Amino acid sequence: MAGRNFTNGCILTESRVIKKIAEYIDEKENGDDVVLDVKGAWALPGFIDAHSHIGLFEEKKGKTGDSSNETTEPVTPYIKAIDAINPMDSAFHNAIKTGITSVMVGPGSSNVVGGQFAFIKTHGRCIDDMTVLEPAAMKIAFGENPKTNYGDNNQMPSSRMTIGAMLREELFEAKQYADGKKAALENGDSFEEDFRKECWLPVLNREIPLKAHVHRADDIQTAIRIAKLFGLDMTLDHCTEGHLIAEEIRRSDFPAIVGPSLAPRSKSETQYMEFKTAGILHKAGVRVAITTDHPVTLIQCLPLCAGIAAKEGLGVDEALKAITINPAEICKVSSRVGSLEAGKDADIAIFDGNPMEVFTNCLYTIIDGQLVYKAE
């Protein structure tokens, strides 16, 4: 964790942020008049799931509640997750009572380019008020999902070669658009903006990363090849066979968002899925976060997944980082969340023990300085 660790300590919040952390804080400094005495408990940064479809693939609603994929066109960079995230999805409450205070949410993996992710808090009724960063990433996907979704309907892409070619073509055209716009603005010429290309500018300017759905080692390496070709930032999401090419991933300098490891090996791409992947990648020098890919694994299993990864080689401290500061840094929001530090958002989860142990209870969840969950 960033900052100091206190065996006995105090956290003072003011409005939406952390004001002070110290071994002792005089109650006279507390302007909010709310004191939680949790002596003996663990006070941690709110947990973060760096890859999910919460609110897009709603629980208990079947097909009606599924807005996670646009399956009629394989390249859709212009669609936004925030237009479909439903804060009323019951999974948000499950996240909150697990100590998960923020999530990266976006389209699924049916398309070569799926659209734009948003980084949001888990508490609220209005998605605009819950949003921390939007757009936060651009989803791209390799392998079986786009290949079968379109190939089985006699459409492109029907092969891995075509997935790579379609992505290169889209990025090539986006770069041409960006260069043309820049030249026109510098010369004082008129320029007609294209709605379907404007969305690429934050990616090309490296303000947000590509978010690559990759399971197999060959797909991971294709994603790296294309991102390097265009000089882009990228996260390797799922990274199921990452432990087989750990050194290549380290050299790429791209982080890995590993999971959902608590899920069936239901297709050939996941035949080598292991909880040891996170630990192997970390030891190779890769920054690692852990994800549930909710609803593939239910979001409330995030600390359990971290715990199994800890047992399988990641270690306790690194496993906690993999659901706090690491995803915050990977998602480019560490100035606000991911650790308990003065000036950051007051997102705090309090447990009666190690949260990665199955019998541990979340006692309180605080988001933006507001107590949003208290265990009965």
Residue pairs with C-beta under 8 A, 6 or more apart in sequence:
1 44
1 45
1 317
1 320
1 321
1 324
1 325
1 339
1 340
2 325
2 338
2 339
2 341
3 21
3 339
3 340
3 341
4 21
6 21
6 23
8 23
8 39
9 21
9 22
9 23
9 43
10 20
10 21
10 22
10 23
10 24
10 25
11 18
11 20
11 21
11 43
11 340
11 348
12 18
12 19
12 20
12 21
12 22
12 25
12 29
12 30
13 19
13 32
13 346
13 348
13 366
13 369
14 31
14 32
14 369
15 369
16 345
16 346
16 368
16 369
16 370
17 342
17 343
17 344
17 345
17 346
17 369
18 340
18 341
18 342
18 343
18 344
18 345
18 346
19 342
20 29
20 342
21 340
21 341
21 342
27 35
32 369
34 371
36 350
36 364
36 371
38 350
38 363
38 364
40 352
41 350
41 351
41 352
41 363
42 350
42 351
42 352
42 353
42 354
42 355
43 340
43 348
43 349
43 350
44 99
44 320
44 324
44 340
44 348
44 349
44 350
44 351
44 355
45 324
45 325
45 337
45 338
45 339
45 340
45 347
45 348
45 349
46 99
46 100
46 101
46 102
46 324
46 337
46 347
46 348
46 349
46 365
46 366
46 367
47 98
47 99
47 100
47 101
47 302
47 303
47 323
47 324
47 349
47 355
48 100
48 101
48 102
48 103
48 104
48 289
48 323
48 324
48 327
48 328
48 331
48 337
48 338
49 95
49 100
49 103
49 104
49 291
49 292
49 294
49 299
49 302
49 323
49 327
50 103
50 104
50 235
50 237
50 257
50 289
50 291
50 327
50 330
50 331
51 104
51 211
51 237
51 238
51 257
51 259
51 291
51 293
52 103
52 104
52 105
52 291
52 292
52 293
52 294
52 299
53 68
53 105
53 106
53 107
53 108
53 293
53 294
53 295
54 85
54 89
54 91
54 92
54 95
54 103
54 105
54 122
54 294
54 295
54 299
55 84
55 85
55 86
55 87
55 89
55 91
55 92
55 105
55 127
56 66
56 67
56 68
56 81
56 84
56 85
56 86
56 105
56 106
56 107
56 108
57 65
57 66
57 67
57 68
57 108
57 294
57 295
58 65
58 66
58 86
58 89
58 90
58 91
59 65
59 89
59 90
59 91
59 295
60 90
65 86
65 89
67 84
68 107
68 108
69 107
69 108
69 109
69 110
69 111
69 114
69 149
70 76
70 79
70 107
70 110
70 111
70 114
70 115
71 110
71 111
71 149
73 111
74 111
74 112
74 113
74 146
74 149
74 150
74 155
74 156
74 157
74 166
75 111
75 112
75 113
75 166
75 170
76 107
76 111
76 113
76 114
76 115
77 113
77 115
77 116
77 138
77 170
77 174
77 196
77 199
77 200
78 115
78 116
78 195
78 196
78 199
79 107
79 114
79 115
79 116
80 115
80 116
80 118
80 134
80 135
81 105
81 106
81 107
81 115
81 116
81 117
81 118
81 134
82 118
82 120
82 127
82 128
82 131
82 134
85 105
85 118
85 120
85 127
87 124
87 125
87 126
87 127
87 130
88 125
91 294
91 295
91 298
91 299
92 122
92 123
94 298
94 299
94 300
95 103
95 122
95 299
95 300
96 122
96 123
96 365
96 367
96 372
96 373
97 300
97 362
97 365
97 373
97 375
98 299
98 300
98 302
98 303
98 362
99 303
99 349
99 350
99 351
99 355
99 362
99 365
100 122
100 299
100 300
100 302
100 349
101 121
101 122
101 123
101 337
101 347
101 348
101 349
101 365
101 366
101 367
102 119
102 120
102 121
102 122
102 132
102 333
102 337
102 347
103 119
103 120
103 122
103 299
104 117
104 118
104 119
104 136
104 137
104 211
104 327
104 331
105 117
105 118
105 119
105 120
106 114
106 115
106 116
106 117
106 118
106 136
106 137
106 139
106 211
107 114
107 115
107 116
107 117
107 139
108 114
108 145
109 139
109 141
109 145
109 146
109 213
110 141
110 145
110 146
110 149
111 139
111 141
111 146
111 149
112 140
112 141
112 146
112 157
112 163
112 166
112 167
112 170
113 138
113 139
113 140
113 141
113 167
113 170
114 139
114 140
114 141
115 138
115 139
116 134
116 135
116 136
116 137
116 138
116 139
116 199
117 135
117 136
117 137
117 138
117 139
117 211
118 127
118 131
118 133
118 134
118 135
118 136
119 131
119 132
119 133
119 134
119 136
119 331
119 333
120 127
120 130
120 131
120 132
120 134
121 130
121 131
121 132
121 347
121 367
121 368
122 130
122 367
123 130
123 367
123 368
123 370
123 372
124 130
132 333
132 336
132 337
133 331
133 332
133 333
135 199
135 202
135 208
136 208
136 331
136 332
136 333
137 208
137 209
137 210
137 211
137 235
137 331
138 199
138 200
138 202
138 203
138 208
138 209
138 210
138 211
139 211
139 213
140 167
140 210
140 211
140 212
140 213
140 223
141 163
141 212
141 213
142 160
142 163
142 164
142 212
142 213
142 214
142 219
142 222
142 223
143 160
143 163
143 213
143 214
143 215
143 216
143 219
143 269
144 215
144 267
144 268
144 269
145 213
146 157
146 163
147 157
147 158
147 159
147 160
147 163
150 156
150 157
150 158
151 157
151 158
151 159
156 162
156 166
157 163
157 165
157 166
160 218
160 219
160 222
163 222
164 222
164 226
167 226
168 226
168 229
171 200
171 226
171 230
171 232
173 197
174 197
174 200
174 203
174 204
175 204
175 230
177 194
177 197
177 200
178 197
178 200
178 201
178 204
180 191
181 191
181 193
181 201
183 189
184 190
184 191
185 191
202 208
203 209
203 210
203 232
204 230
204 232
206 231
206 232
206 233
208 233
208 332
209 232
209 233
209 234
209 235
209 332
210 223
210 227
210 232
210 233
210 234
210 235
211 234
211 235
211 237
212 223
212 227
212 234
212 235
212 236
212 237
213 237
213 238
214 220
214 223
214 236
214 237
214 238
214 239
214 240
215 238
215 239
215 240
215 241
215 269
215 270
216 240
216 241
216 269
217 241
217 242
217 244
217 245
219 269
220 236
220 239
220 241
220 242
220 245
220 248
220 249
221 245
221 248
223 234
223 236
224 234
224 236
224 248
224 249
224 252
224 254
227 233
227 234
227 254
228 252
233 254
234 254
235 254
235 255
235 256
235 257
235 330
236 242
236 249
236 254
236 255
236 256
236 257
237 257
237 291
238 257
238 258
238 259
238 260
238 291
238 293
239 249
239 256
239 257
239 258
239 277
239 281
240 269
240 270
240 272
240 273
240 277
241 272
242 249
242 256
242 258
242 277
242 280
242 281
242 286
243 272
243 274
243 276
243 277
243 280
243 281
244 272
246 280
246 281
246 283
246 284
246 286
247 284
249 256
249 281
249 284
249 286
250 281
250 284
250 285
250 286
255 286
255 287
255 288
255 289
255 326
255 329
255 330
256 278
256 281
256 286
256 287
256 288
256 289
257 288
257 289
257 290
257 291
257 327
257 330
258 277
258 278
258 281
258 288
258 289
258 290
258 291
258 309
258 322
259 290
259 291
259 292
259 293
259 297
259 305
260 291
260 292
260 293
260 296
260 297
260 305
261 273
261 274
261 275
261 277
261 278
261 290
261 297
261 305
261 308
261 309
262 292
262 297
262 301
262 304
262 305
262 308
263 270
263 273
263 293
263 296
263 297
264 270
265 271
265 273
274 312
275 305
275 308
275 309
275 311
275 312
276 309
276 312
276 313
278 288
278 290
278 309
278 312
278 313
278 314
278 319
278 322
279 309
279 312
279 313
279 314
279 315
279 318
280 313
281 288
282 288
282 314
282 318
283 313
287 326
287 329
287 330
288 314
288 318
288 322
288 326
289 322
289 323
289 326
289 327
289 330
290 302
290 305
290 306
290 309
290 319
290 322
290 323
291 302
292 298
292 299
292 301
292 302
292 305
297 305
302 323
303 323
303 355
303 356
303 360
304 356
304 358
306 314
306 319
306 320
306 322
306 323
306 356
307 319
307 354
307 356
307 357
307 358
309 319
309 322
310 316
310 318
310 319
310 356
314 322
316 354
316 356
319 356
320 356
324 338
324 339
325 334
325 338
325 339
326 338
327 338
328 334
328 336
328 337
328 338
328 339
329 338
335 344
336 344
336 345
337 344
337 345
337 347
338 344
340 348
345 367
345 368
345 369
346 366
346 367
346 368
346 369
347 366
347 367
347 368
348 364
348 365
348 366
349 355
349 362
349 364
349 365
349 366
350 362
350 363
350 364
350 365
350 366
351 360
351 361
351 362
351 363
352 360
352 361
352 363
353 359
353 360
353 361
354 360
355 362
361 375
362 373
362 375
363 374
363 375
364 371
364 373
364 374
364 375
365 371
365 372
365 373
366 372
